[in-house]
Amino acid sequence: MKTVQQLLEERAAKINQARAILDKAATEKREPTAEERMQFDAMMADAVKLKGEVDKIEADEKRKSDLETAEQELTASRGRKSKTELADGAGEKRTIELRSAFGEPRNIIVPVTAETRKQNESFKRYLLNGSPDAEIRALQKDVDTSGGYLSPPMEFMAELIAAIDNQTFMRGISRVLPALSSAESLGAPSLDADPADTEWTTELSLGTEDSTMAFGRRELRPHPMRKLIKVSKTLLRRSAIGVDAIVRQRMAYKVGIVQENAFLNGSGAGQPLGVMTASANGVTTARDVSIGNTATELRFDGLIKAKYSLKPQYRSRAQWIFHTDALEMLAKLKDGEGRYIWQQSVQVGSPDRLLGLPYLESAYMPNTFTASQYVGILGDFSNYWILDALTMAIQVVVELYAATNQNGYIIQAETDGAPVLAEAFARVKLTA
């Protein structure tokens, strides 16, 4: 099996071979022939396929690491006692890694008692068979005759949030705020309009009164979302990996992809407001950049216009996001000196770059290359804020899927997100 580095090098070779075809035609001062275009398209398709293999390997390795860590923590927590060997586990502690609003790791120490272990084991049994034993009833917050809701142990909730962060890159590049504890929403004042310029006056003159300065407010209100996961009872009984680890990983994936789409394309009505949605409450149409592009294609001049429409302070931290389908166009573009403006990564852990800035791809970005459509964005995503609520509930549905030998798990989460500063973004648009 090839390593990630070998796949990256093979991808780079494919891209260089494809570009050599275009360069040959340019040197001979002619357009590429139909056969050359087919060769170019085939090589770029191979390059995209290799990138997919790289992403899959990295995702599998991350998933394996997460599951191994969870299993180790589960094994370590079983029957563990303090140094004094007290029966109730007094004095025993566990370290849990959380992430701050800026994505920085932060460890907290929580006591592990006999009651904590009892609750954890009860929660695991509940995930497996949904049995409403005495321990589960003690943990219930709401009563539901179809299965009941259960608030999982604190460790499980913290691990679930961390898993979502790892699988959703918008969370990784955005600002994730501390979760709400009691309030229904989070507001922040905003300076929506600066005062007009000062005026040259005489010594005793007050100058004219300003009428342009305006303050506003950005409000985030976590919206509920739900997903259903069905898991084989046979897998749950026989798997060597902890049941809670499997369920957590799949729940994180289902929640993560829905949030990813909303952070990019959400309407803001009952869901996050996405950066690709034109809104007076987010990225306005004043931040659309289409000059230099055509009605069907991205062009070098259009991308340059988008890059330099950002102030230097934002530009130094900015990242591009496009759909994979945009790669074929971007890989052909050159600057005024004949240099390709998109450069593929040849090093593990390093992103591709476009005009010197990191280039990311998302399957949820718009990919309709027709007149007046949005096709990409450049921005300092620390100005996209994400807010979660602490409440999370899991419902186990046992009877409904018994015929297919499965258990159903319904997860509920509450999240909001929105761009809070329009000028930190430049939305790439095709011309009319």
N, C-alpha and C positions, 0 to 999 in steps of 0.2 A: 504494500500500500504506500502511495506517495505521501510525503510529508507536506505540510502547509507551505513551507519554503519552496519545495520543488514545484508545487502547483502554481505558486505565484511567479516563479521564474518561467514556467511553461506558458502561463498567461501573458507575461510580458513579451515573450518571444512571438506569440501569435499576433499580438497587437503590433509589434514592430514589423512583422511580415506583411500584415494588412496595410500598414502605412507605407511600406516600401512600394506597394502597387500604386498608390496615389502619387507618391513622390516621383516615380518613374514617368507617369503621365504628365506631371507638372514640369519635369525636366525637358520632356519632349514637346512642351507647350501645346498640349491637346487635352481633351476630356477623356476620362477613362472609358474603355470600351465596355459593352454590355457584359462580356465575359469577365473583365477585370472587376467590374462592380459586383458580380456574383461571387468572385473569389474573395473580395474584401468583406462582403456581407457574411460569407461562410466562416471566415477567420474570426470576425468580431463575435459571431454567434458562439464559436468555440471558446472565445475569451470570456464571454458572459457565463457559459456553462462551467468553466473552470473556477470563476469567482463564486458561483453557487456552491461548488464542491468545497471551496475554502470556508465559506460561511457555514456550511453544514458541519464540517469537521470541528470548527471552533465552537459551534453551538452544542454539538454532541459532547465535546470535552468539558464545556462549562456545565452542561446538564449532569454529566457523570460526576463531576466534582461536587456539585450541589447535593446530589443524592448520597454520595459517599460521606460527605460532611454531616448530613442529616442522620444517616445511619449510625455514624460514630457517636454523635450526640445522644441518640436514642439508646445505644448500647451502654454508653458511659453513665446515663442517668438511671439505669435499672439497678436497684439494690445498692446504690452508692450510699455510704455513710461518712460521717465526719471523722476526724482523727480520734475523737474521744469515743467513737463507736456507739453513740447514743442511738437508741432505738427509733427516736422520732426524727433523726437526721438534723438535729439542731446544729447550727454553725456551718452547715454545708452551703456553698454558694456556686452559682453558675454565671459565666460571662456571656453576655449577648451583644453582638455587634449590630448597631443601628447606624443610620446615615443622617447627617445633619442636613439643613436646608440647602447647603451648597455641595452635597454629595460626599462630604468628608466622613470617613469612618469614625464612629464614637462608641466606645464600649461602656456598658452599664453592668453592674453587679446585682444579681437578684438572689435572695435566699432560696435554697431548695429544701423543702421540708417533706415529711411523709405525706402531708395533704396535697402538696404540689405534685408529687409523683403519682398519687392516687388519681388526681384530676387528669393528669396527662394520659395515664393508662386508660382511664374511663373514656377520654376523648378518642383515643385510638380505637377502642372497642366500638364506639359509636360510629366512627367512620367505616368500620368493617361491616357491621350488621345492623346498625340503627336501633339496637336494643335499648329500650327506655328503662335501664336499671336505676337503682336508687342514687348512684353517684351522678348519673346524667341528669336526673330530675333536679338534683341540688344545684346544677349548673345552669338550668334553663332560665331564660329571661322572658320568653313568651310561650304560651301553650298553644299547640296546634295539633289537632287530632290526626292529621295526615302524616305525622312524622316528628314534629317538634323542632324548634330552633335551638341551636346550641352556640354559645359564645366560646370559641376555642381558648386554650391556655395562652398566656401572654407571649410565651416563646414562639408559638405557632404563628401568631399574628405578625410578630416582628420579622420572622423568616419569610412569610408570604410577601410582605412589602419589599424586602430586599430582592426577592426573586423577580418581582415585577420590574424593579429598577434595572436589573441586569438584562431583561429581555426586551425592553422598550427603549430605543436609543433616544427618543425625545425626552424621556426622563433624565437620561444621562447628560444631555447638553442643556437642559432647561434648569430653572431654579425651582426646586421642590421645597415648599414651605412646611414648617412644622404642622402636624395634623391638628385639626380643631379638637378641643376637649369638651367644650360646652356650648359655645356660641353657634348659631346657625350659619353664619357667613363671616368672611374676613374682608374688611375694607381698607383701602389705602388712599390717602389724598393724592391728587395728581395736579400738576401745573399744566393746564391745557393750552394756555396762550401766554406768551411773555408780554410784558408791558412794551409800549412803543418806545422808540429810541428817545434818549434825552435830547434837549434842545439847547442851542447857544442862546443865552439871554443876558440881560444886564444884571448888575449886582443886586438890585432890589426886586427883580421880577421873580415870581413864583413858577413861571412856566405854565403850560396848559395842562389841564387835568387828564390823566390817562384813562382810557375807556376800553382797552384791549386785554389787559391782564385778566385771566380767568382761571379759577380752580375747579376741579372736578373730583370724581372719586372712581376708583376701580374696585369692584366688588367681586369676590369669588364665593360661590355658594355650592358646596359639593352636591352633585346629582347622583341619585341611586342608579346602579346598573346591575344586571343579573346575567348569569350564564349557567347552563346545565352541562354537566359532564357525566357520562355513563362509563362505569368501570366493571369489567368482568369479575364475578364473584370468585371464579377459579383463580384469576390473577391475584386477587386480594388474599386468598387463602394460601397460595403456594409461593408467592414471590418471596425471594430472599431479601428484598429491599423493604424497609419499613413502609407500612401502608400510608402513614401520614406524609412521608416524603413523596410518594407517587402522586397522591392527591394534590399536595401543595404545588408540585411542578406543573401538573396539567391545569390546575386552577389559575396559576400565575400566567400561563400561556394564553388561556382564554380571555382573562381580564386584560392582559397586556396588549393583545392585538386590537381589541376594541378601543382601548384608550389611545393607542398609537394613531389609529384612524381619526379619532375625534380631535386629538391635539393638532392634527394637520388640516382636517376638513370639517370639523364640527360646526354646527350652525349657531351654537350658543343658546339655543332654546331647549332646555331640559338636558343639556349636554355641554361639554367644554366648547369654547370658541376657538376654531382652528386658525392657523396662520394663513391658510390658503383661502379663507373666507373673507371677502371684503366687508368691513363693518366699521361704523363710527366708534364702536367700543373696542376695536382691536386694530388690525392693519387696514387703514383706509385705502381707497382707490388712488389717493395722492401718492402712495408708495408703489404703484404699479409702474414698471419700466418695460416699454415695448419698442421704443425708438432703437433702430439698428437691427431688429429682427425682421423676418418676413411673416406672412400669414400662415406659413406652414413649417418654417425652420428657425432654429436658433442660429444666431450669427455672432461672430467675434465682437463686432461693434456693439451689439445689444448687451452682451455679457459684460463688456468693459463699462458700458453706461450704468448697468446695475451695480457693479462693484464700486464705482466711484460716486454713486449716489448716496453711499453711506459715509458718514463722518469718520475720520481716521480712528477715533476712539472705539467705534463699533466695528470698523473694518478689521482691526487687528485681532478681534476675537470672533470674526464671522465664519460661518460655514455654509456651504451650498447644500441643498437637498433637491434631488431630481428623481424621477422614476427611472427604472433600468432602461426603458425604451428610449430615453434621451441619449444614452451612451453612444449609439451609432452616429448621431449628429455631432456630439461633442468631440468624439475621437478624431474627427476629420478636420476640425477647425485649427487654423494657424494664426499667429500674430503677424504684424507687418514685416517681420524679419524672417518669416518662413518657419517659425518654431511652433510645434504643437502646444496648445494651451491646456490640454488635459493630459496629465501624467499619471500613469498607473503605478500603484505601489509594488515594490519588489522586496519589501521587508515585512516580516510578520509583525502585526500590531500597528502598522503605519497606514493611514488612510490614503486613498487616491487624492490627487489635488487638481484643482481647476483654477487657472490664473493665480497660482501660488497659495490658494486657500483650500482647506479640507473639503472633500467632496463626498457626500453620503448619498446612498440610494434607499428608497423606500417603495415597497409595493403599493403603498396607499397614496402616493403622490399622483396628481393628474397626469394623464398621458395621452390626451387627445390633441394632436398637433394640427389644429385648424384655427381659423381666424379668431382673434380676440380671446383665446383661451389661456388660462394660467398653466404654466408648465414647469415652474421651478421657483425657488426662493433662496435668497442669501440673507443671513441675519446673525445678529448677536443673540443667541437663544437664552442667554441669562435673563433677557427681558421677556421671556415667556414663563409665566408663573403657573405652578401646579399645586393644588391644595387637596388633601385627602381628609376625610373624617375618620374618626377612630372606629365607628361602628361597622361591624362585619358579622354576617350571620351565615351559617351553613345549614341546609336542610337535607337530610338523607331520605331519599325516596326508595323504599325497598319493594313494596308490593307491585307498583306500576310496571316495573321492568323484570319481574320475576320470570316471565315466559322466555326471555332472552338471556337468562342467567346473569343479570347485571344489577348493579346498584346505581342509582342516580344521585348526583350531588349538585345542589343548586347553591351557587355562591352569590352573595350580594356585596357590593362595594359602593362607596360614595366618593366621587372625585369631581373636581372642576379644574379648568385651566383656561388661560387666556393670555394673549400678548398685551403687555401693559404699556408699551412705548412704541408707537408706530414707526418713528424715525429710525429705530434700530433694525428695520427690515426693508428689503427691496424685493418685491414680488415680480418674477420674470413672466412676461406676457408676450404673446404673439400679436402682430399688428392686425388691424381690421381688414 
